[in-house]
Structures are given as structure tokens and as C-alpha cells.
Amino acid sequence: MSEPYHAPSYDASGLRFAILAARFNESLVRRMADAAAEVLEKRGAAKDAIERFHVPGSFELPLAARWIAATGRFDAVLAFGVLIRGETEHFRLVAEAAADGLQRVALETGVPVLNGVLATYDAAQAEARTGGRLGNRGAEVALAAVQMARLKREVHPE
């Protein structure tokens, strides 16, 4: 006898999403946030079921994600930021802090919080991953958000 299989779902209808975007490197972040919103709508999310929020930079994403998740209004939070290496390793420290913080918010609140923070070595890498030759990380994060929100509703219906 085989165990039950729960296939991933990409149906966003009836789900609510928060898109949280850092303003640092805003044009690149906007490209990811726009792609995410487009994917969510194409997958069935109502336009008014997607809300956008902004913070100064990627370091501020986890705290804002915590505030948003705590409202209980959203099935998932999608957090976006772009960090490009400068002369120091500061970009890596901020990216790690953001990733750790976003994961902690998800684990503490039970709300899926998706990490769409890019840490790149140069602007060309960031361009390639925000709608360039390597696709758009925002679209990928949106698909993962839908899957996680659906899975949560399946295993933890409210």
C-alpha cells in the first residue's frame, strides 16, 4: 500500500499575499515584486488580495514581515531585496541576516515567508536574475508562496 501523496498546487484563488519590498536597489527589487504579483494574478489571486509594503532595505525585511504575518490577514509573505557587493562583505552580512530573520518569522508565526533577497557580486548578476537571461526570481518566489500557502491550508486548516 502506498502512502498518500499531496501534489503541490499552484492555484492562488482565495489566497491573500503580502509583497514586501526593500527600497535599496529599488528598480531591481520592483522588477521582482512586479513579476511576483503578475504570477499570483495569473494563478488566480484577486488583484485586491495582493498588498504591497515597502521598507528601506533588506535588513528591515524580517521585522516588517513579522508585523505583517502577525496580522493574520495573509496566507504568505513574499520578501524582496537586492544586495550587490561593494568593496566590503557588508552585502553578505545583510543577506544572511535577512535570510535568518525571514526564516525565524516563518517558524515563529506559522505563516509562509518566502525569501526573495538576492545577494550578487555585481549588477550584471542582479540584472540577469530580475528579468534577464536567467529569468526572474520574483516569479519563482511567487510560485513557491502559492505552494506553501496551499500546503498550510491542507495540513493546518483554520
C-alpha positions as CSV (number, residue, x, y, z in Angstrom):
1,M,0.0,0.0,0.0
2,S,1.4,3.4,-0.9
3,E,1.3,6.4,1.3
4,P,-0.9,9.4,0.4
5,Y,0.7,11.9,-2.0
6,H,-0.1,15.5,-1.7
7,A,0.7,17.2,-5.0
8,P,1.9,20.8,-5.0
9,S,-0.8,23.3,-6.0
10,Y,-0.3,26.4,-8.0
11,D,-3.9,27.7,-7.5
12,A,-3.8,31.1,-5.8
13,S,-7.5,31.7,-5.9
14,G,-8.9,32.6,-2.5
15,L,-5.4,33.3,-1.0
16,R,-4.1,36.6,0.2
17,F,-0.5,37.7,-0.3
18,A,1.8,40.4,1.1
19,I,4.6,41.6,-1.1
20,L,7.3,43.2,0.9
21,A,9.9,45.2,-1.0
22,A,13.2,46.9,0.0
23,R,13.7,50.3,-1.5
24,F,17.5,49.9,-1.7
25,N,18.2,49.0,-5.4
26,E,14.6,49.8,-5.9
27,S,14.4,49.3,-9.7
28,L,15.7,45.8,-9.5
29,V,13.5,44.9,-6.5
30,R,10.5,46.4,-8.3
31,R,11.1,44.0,-11.2
32,M,10.9,41.0,-8.9
33,A,7.9,42.3,-7.0
34,D,6.0,43.1,-10.2
35,A,6.8,39.6,-11.6
36,A,5.6,38.1,-8.4
37,A,2.3,40.0,-8.5
38,E,1.8,39.0,-12.1
39,V,2.3,35.3,-11.4
40,L,0.0,35.4,-8.4
41,E,-2.7,37.0,-10.5
42,K,-2.2,34.6,-13.4
43,R,-2.6,31.8,-10.8
44,G,-5.9,33.1,-9.6
45,A,-5.2,35.6,-6.9
46,A,-7.6,38.5,-6.9
47,K,-5.9,41.9,-7.5
48,D,-7.2,43.1,-4.1
49,A,-5.8,40.0,-2.4
50,I,-2.3,41.2,-3.1
51,E,-0.9,44.1,-0.9
52,R,2.5,45.8,-1.2
53,F,4.6,47.1,1.6
54,H,8.0,48.9,1.5
55,V,10.9,49.1,3.8
56,P,14.2,51.0,3.5
57,G,16.5,48.0,2.9
58,S,16.8,44.2,3.1
59,F,17.9,44.3,6.7
60,E,14.5,45.7,7.7
61,L,12.6,42.9,5.9
62,P,12.3,40.4,8.8
63,L,10.8,42.9,11.2
64,A,8.3,44.1,8.7
65,A,7.5,40.5,7.7
66,R,6.8,39.8,11.4
67,W,4.4,42.7,11.7
68,I,2.6,41.7,8.5
69,A,2.5,38.0,9.4
70,A,1.1,38.8,12.9
71,T,-2.0,40.5,11.4
72,G,-3.3,37.1,10.3
73,R,-4.6,38.7,7.1
74,F,-2.2,36.9,4.7
75,D,-1.6,33.4,3.6
76,A,2.0,34.2,2.7
77,V,4.6,37.0,2.8
78,L,7.0,37.4,-0.1
79,A,10.0,39.5,0.8
80,F,12.2,41.0,-1.9
81,G,15.6,42.8,-1.8
82,V,18.7,43.1,-3.9
83,L,22.2,43.4,-2.5
84,I,25.2,44.0,-4.7
85,R,28.7,43.5,-3.5
86,G,30.6,46.7,-2.9
87,E,34.2,47.0,-1.6
88,T,33.4,45.0,1.6
89,E,31.5,41.9,2.6
90,H,28.6,44.0,4.0
91,F,26.2,42.7,1.4
92,R,26.8,39.1,2.6
93,L,26.2,40.1,6.2
94,V,22.9,41.8,5.4
95,A,21.8,38.9,3.1
96,E,22.5,36.4,5.9
97,A,20.7,38.5,8.5
98,A,17.7,38.9,6.2
99,A,17.5,35.2,5.4
100,D,17.9,34.1,9.1
101,G,15.3,36.7,10.1
102,L,12.8,35.8,7.5
103,Q,13.1,32.1,8.3
104,R,12.6,32.8,12.0
105,V,9.4,34.8,11.3
106,A,8.0,31.9,9.3
107,L,8.8,29.4,12.0
108,E,7.5,31.6,14.8
109,T,4.3,32.7,13.2
110,G,3.5,29.7,11.0
111,V,2.9,32.0,8.1
112,P,5.0,31.1,5.0
113,V,7.6,33.8,4.5
114,L,9.4,33.5,1.2
115,N,13.0,34.8,0.8
116,G,13.4,36.8,-2.4
117,V,16.6,38.5,-1.3
118,L,19.3,38.4,-4.0
119,A,23.0,38.7,-3.0
120,T,25.0,39.2,-6.1
121,Y,28.6,40.0,-6.9
122,D,27.8,42.7,-9.4
123,A,25.0,44.5,-11.2
124,A,25.0,42.2,-14.2
125,Q,24.2,39.2,-11.9
126,A,21.3,41.1,-10.4
127,E,20.0,42.1,-13.8
128,A,20.2,38.5,-15.0
129,R,18.1,37.3,-12.1
130,T,15.5,40.0,-12.1
131,G,14.1,39.5,-15.6
132,G,17.3,39.0,-17.6
133,R,18.7,35.9,-19.2
134,L,18.3,33.8,-16.0
135,G,14.6,34.6,-15.5
136,N,13.0,36.4,-12.7
137,R,13.5,35.4,-9.1
138,G,10.2,37.1,-8.2
139,A,8.2,34.7,-10.4
140,E,9.9,31.7,-8.7
141,V,9.2,33.1,-5.2
142,A,5.5,33.6,-6.1
143,L,5.1,30.0,-7.2
144,A,6.7,28.8,-4.0
145,A,4.4,31.1,-2.0
146,V,1.3,29.6,-3.6
147,Q,2.5,26.1,-2.9
148,M,3.3,26.9,0.7
149,A,0.1,28.7,1.3
150,R,-1.9,25.8,-0.2
151,L,0.1,23.2,1.8
152,K,-0.6,25.1,5.0
153,R,-4.3,25.2,4.3
154,E,-4.2,21.5,3.6
155,V,-2.4,20.4,6.7
156,H,-3.5,23.2,9.1
157,P,-7.0,24.3,8.0
158,E,-8.4,27.1,10.1
